[in-house]
Amino acid sequence: MKALVLEAYNALVYREVPKPVAAPGEVLVRVRAAGICGSDIHGMDGSTGRRIPPIIMGHEAAGTVEDVGVGVTEWKIGDRVCFDSTVYLKDDWYTLKGHYNLSDDRKVLGVSTPEFKLDGAYAEYICVPEHIVYPLPEKVSFTQAAMAEPIAVALHSINLTGFSVEDTAVVIGTGMVGLFLIQLLRIKGLRQVIAIDIDQDKLDMALSMGATYGYNPETTDAISEVRSLTE
């Protein structure tokens, strides 16, 4: 199969690699769309220390089931799916408490460290455990589904924060997660969402996606203006 391999820092090579085979309890997914996370960009230049070459990066993706391993009963060939980025144990203390992100011996797709290496989704196919796979509704495109993880990050942060629709939210940084935060906050009923960024193009996008105010601290006294709105 074809894959984009980080063979050395700042050296991504599109080449042939062996096609993975689904082990017992695994699902082989044909990747239809994959997102580029900021951590992958920093992985490419080596600044994170968590993408030790050679590695196939990518952990935000969606596709169709190509094959299933022995014992898999929940999925069949052709199913439209997306999957979690974290591979975790199903029965450890943290998972049983609903905190699988803290699971013992957890690993992340598309990441390599001195402790583990898991090739990711910048490839035609990827194998993932069946318990991290989720069904994809027909009305959700593969491209949209590839953004499920950053959307979930934004939604989780909102759910952790108790707020009233009368409150004012300030989103500092309007990258992908920041833009999702703005849209979700407006969907949840907040009437005033303030966006702050030093990139005017991003601020313009934030305003188009629901921010009620946008401030660039390089061109205006953003902090004093935000205070005047929130006091």
Backbone torsions as a table, in degrees:
resi	resn	phi	psi	omega
1	MET	NA	162.2	176.3
2	LYS	-88.3	144.3	178.0
3	ALA	-151.9	155.0	174.9
4	LEU	-98.4	108.1	-172.3
5	VAL	-105.7	128.6	171.7
6	LEU	-80.8	95.8	-175.9
7	GLU	-83.1	-26.0	174.6
8	ALA	-158.6	163.3	-179.7
9	TYR	-59.1	132.3	-176.7
10	ASN	65.3	22.8	178.3
11	ALA	-134.2	88.0	175.8
12	LEU	-93.2	126.1	-176.2
13	VAL	-122.1	126.2	177.6
14	TYR	-89.5	111.6	-173.5
15	ARG	-152.8	175.8	177.4
16	GLU	-79.2	136.1	173.5
17	VAL	-137.3	161.3	179.1
18	PRO	-62.1	138.8	176.7
19	LYS	-74.0	130.9	-179.2
20	PRO	-69.9	156.7	178.6
21	VAL	-119.0	131.4	-178.2
22	ALA	-66.2	121.8	175.4
23	ALA	-81.1	170.0	176.0
24	PRO	-52.9	131.4	-179.7
25	GLY	82.9	3.1	-179.1
26	GLU	-110.2	160.9	176.6
27	VAL	-122.2	132.4	174.1
28	LEU	-92.0	119.3	-176.9
29	VAL	-110.3	130.4	170.4
30	ARG	-83.8	116.8	-174.1
31	VAL	-74.3	125.5	178.8
32	ARG	-105.0	-26.2	178.1
33	ALA	-156.4	143.8	178.7
34	ALA	-140.9	140.4	178.8
35	GLY	-95.1	160.9	177.6
36	ILE	-107.6	111.2	179.1
37	CYS	-85.5	152.1	175.4
38	GLY	-58.4	-31.7	178.7
39	SER	-67.0	-28.6	176.2
40	ASP	-70.6	-36.6	177.4
41	ILE	-64.0	-44.7	178.2
42	HIS	-71.5	-27.2	174.5
43	GLY	-67.5	-36.7	-179.3
44	MET	-62.2	-38.5	-179.1
45	ASP	-92.2	-0.6	175.0
46	GLY	86.2	3.8	-173.9
47	SER	-75.5	-18.5	179.3
48	THR	-86.8	-28.3	-175.4
49	GLY	76.1	7.4	-177.0
50	ARG	-117.3	16.5	172.8
51	ARG	-135.0	72.1	-178.0
52	ILE	-77.6	119.4	-179.1
53	PRO	-66.3	153.5	-4.3
54	PRO	-82.9	143.5	-178.9
55	ILE	-156.4	143.8	169.4
56	ILE	-93.3	113.1	-177.4
57	MET	-82.8	-174.8	176.0
58	GLY	104.0	119.6	-179.7
59	HIS	-135.7	3.4	177.0
60	GLU	-113.9	103.7	-172.3
61	ALA	-157.6	168.4	176.5
62	ALA	-151.9	159.2	-179.6
63	GLY	-177.6	-153.0	-179.1
64	THR	-124.9	148.4	179.5
65	VAL	-70.8	123.8	179.8
66	GLU	-97.3	-33.4	-178.7
67	ASP	-163.3	162.1	177.7
68	VAL	-131.0	149.0	178.3
69	GLY	-84.0	173.7	179.3
70	VAL	-58.4	134.6	176.4
71	GLY	91.0	-8.3	179.8
72	VAL	-80.9	123.6	-178.0
73	THR	-121.7	-16.2	-174.9
74	GLU	-84.2	-14.7	-174.1
75	TRP	-128.5	150.3	177.8
76	LYS	-135.0	161.0	-178.7
77	ILE	-58.3	132.8	178.9
78	GLY	99.4	-13.8	179.0
79	ASP	-60.9	137.8	174.6
80	ARG	-85.8	126.8	-173.1
81	VAL	-143.3	159.8	161.9
82	CYS	-127.5	176.4	-175.9
83	PHE	-151.5	158.2	178.9
84	ASP	-69.5	159.3	176.6
85	SER	-89.2	-17.4	-177.3
86	THR	-102.2	128.7	174.1
87	VAL	-97.2	117.8	-172.7
88	TYR	-132.0	162.2	176.0
89	LEU	-76.7	145.2	-177.0
90	LYS	-83.9	-21.2	-169.4
91	ASP	-126.1	20.4	176.5
92	ASP	-87.0	172.4	-172.6
93	TRP	-58.2	-45.1	-176.6
94	TYR	-65.4	-45.4	-179.5
95	THR	-61.7	-43.2	-179.7
96	LEU	-64.8	-21.3	177.1
97	LYS	-93.9	3.5	179.7
98	GLY	85.8	14.3	-178.7
99	HIS	-119.9	58.1	-175.7
100	TYR	-65.6	-17.8	176.7
101	ASN	-64.9	-14.5	177.5
102	LEU	-106.8	8.4	-175.5
103	SER	-54.7	142.5	176.0
104	ASP	-60.5	138.1	176.4
105	ASP	61.0	25.0	177.4
106	ARG	-65.4	152.0	178.6
107	LYS	-134.5	163.0	-178.9
108	VAL	-124.7	133.6	179.1
109	LEU	-60.1	140.6	177.6
110	GLY	73.9	18.9	-177.5
111	VAL	-124.0	141.7	174.2
112	SER	-135.9	130.4	179.2
113	THR	-133.5	178.0	174.7
114	PRO	-61.8	-20.5	-177.3
115	GLU	-90.8	-30.9	-177.9
116	PHE	-158.5	165.5	175.2
117	LYS	-145.9	126.2	175.2
118	LEU	-132.1	115.3	177.1
119	ASP	-64.7	148.5	-173.5
120	GLY	-108.6	-151.6	-165.1
121	ALA	-100.3	6.7	174.7
122	TYR	-82.8	59.8	-175.9
123	ALA	-157.9	168.8	178.8
124	GLU	-69.1	-31.5	-177.0
125	TYR	-139.4	153.4	175.4
126	ILE	-147.9	142.7	175.7
127	CYS	-101.5	132.0	178.8
128	VAL	-136.8	151.1	176.4
129	PRO	-61.2	143.1	-176.3
130	GLU	-61.3	-27.8	-175.6
131	HIS	-78.1	-4.2	174.7
132	ILE	-107.2	11.0	-179.4
133	VAL	-97.6	143.1	-178.5
134	TYR	-132.8	145.3	-179.9
135	PRO	-71.0	146.6	-178.8
136	LEU	-111.8	116.7	179.1
137	PRO	-60.3	149.8	-178.4
138	GLU	-59.6	-32.6	-176.1
139	LYS	-76.6	-8.7	177.9
140	VAL	-99.7	122.9	-178.8
141	SER	-75.0	163.9	177.6
142	PHE	-63.8	-37.6	178.9
143	THR	-63.9	-43.5	177.3
144	GLN	-63.3	-42.9	-178.0
145	ALA	-65.2	-29.3	178.4
146	ALA	-65.4	-15.3	178.1
147	MET	-98.0	9.1	-176.6
148	ALA	-60.5	-38.3	-177.0
149	GLU	-65.8	-52.0	178.0
150	PRO	-63.1	-32.3	175.7
151	ILE	-63.8	-42.7	179.9
152	ALA	-63.3	-37.6	177.5
153	VAL	-60.0	-46.6	-179.7
154	ALA	-64.0	-45.4	-178.1
155	LEU	-65.3	-39.9	179.6
156	HIS	-62.3	-41.2	-179.7
157	SER	-64.5	-36.7	177.5
158	ILE	-67.6	-42.4	-178.9
159	ASN	-65.0	-26.4	178.1
160	LEU	-78.1	-14.5	-175.6
161	THR	-109.0	111.6	176.6
162	GLY	-72.2	128.0	179.7
163	PHE	-147.3	161.3	175.1
164	SER	-108.2	155.3	178.6
165	VAL	-65.5	-13.5	177.6
166	GLU	-83.6	-11.5	-178.8
167	ASP	-73.3	163.4	172.7
168	THR	-110.8	130.9	178.5
169	ALA	-105.4	141.0	175.9
170	VAL	-117.6	120.4	179.3
171	VAL	-107.5	112.5	-179.0
172	ILE	-98.3	110.9	-175.9
173	GLY	100.1	116.0	-175.7
174	THR	-116.1	52.5	168.5
175	GLY	-79.0	-158.4	-176.0
176	MET	-59.3	-51.1	-178.1
177	VAL	-65.0	-39.2	178.2
178	GLY	-61.5	-41.0	178.3
179	LEU	-66.3	-38.3	175.7
180	PHE	-64.9	-39.6	178.0
181	LEU	-58.1	-45.8	-178.8
182	ILE	-60.4	-47.9	-178.2
183	GLN	-64.9	-41.9	-178.5
184	LEU	-68.7	-37.9	178.1
185	LEU	-63.0	-39.6	178.2
186	ARG	-69.1	-39.4	177.5
187	ILE	-60.9	-36.3	-179.0
188	LYS	-79.3	-1.7	171.3
189	GLY	109.9	-5.2	179.0
190	LEU	-66.1	130.5	-177.4
191	ARG	-89.4	-19.7	-177.2
192	GLN	-129.0	111.8	179.0
193	VAL	-127.5	119.7	-177.1
194	ILE	-101.2	129.6	179.6
195	ALA	-110.1	136.2	178.3
196	ILE	-127.4	129.7	177.3
197	ASP	-162.2	156.2	176.8
198	ILE	-94.1	-2.2	177.5
199	ASP	-101.6	110.6	-174.7
200	GLN	-64.6	-34.6	178.2
201	ASP	-61.8	-41.0	178.1
202	LYS	-66.7	-38.6	177.9
203	LEU	-63.7	-41.6	178.0
204	ASP	-60.9	-39.3	178.2
205	MET	-66.9	-39.8	178.4
206	ALA	-60.8	-41.2	178.4
207	LEU	-65.6	-37.4	179.4
208	SER	-70.6	-19.0	-178.1
209	MET	-102.9	10.2	172.1
210	GLY	124.1	-10.9	177.4
211	ALA	-63.2	136.9	-179.4
212	THR	-85.7	-25.3	176.4
213	TYR	-140.4	147.0	176.5
214	GLY	-134.4	131.0	-177.6
215	TYR	-130.4	136.1	176.9
216	ASN	-109.8	110.1	-176.0
217	PRO	-64.7	-13.4	177.7
218	GLU	-83.2	-14.9	-177.4
219	THR	-121.6	-8.7	-179.1
220	THR	-152.5	161.5	177.2
221	ASP	-79.5	76.4	-172.1
222	ALA	-60.6	-42.9	-173.3
223	ILE	-63.1	-45.5	-179.0
224	SER	-66.8	-34.6	179.5
225	GLU	-70.1	-38.5	177.5
226	VAL	-65.1	-41.7	178.2
227	ARG	-59.2	-40.8	-178.2
228	SER	-66.3	-27.9	179.8
229	LEU	-81.8	-30.0	-173.7
230	THR	-95.2	-17.1	-177.7
231	GLU	-78.0	NA	NA
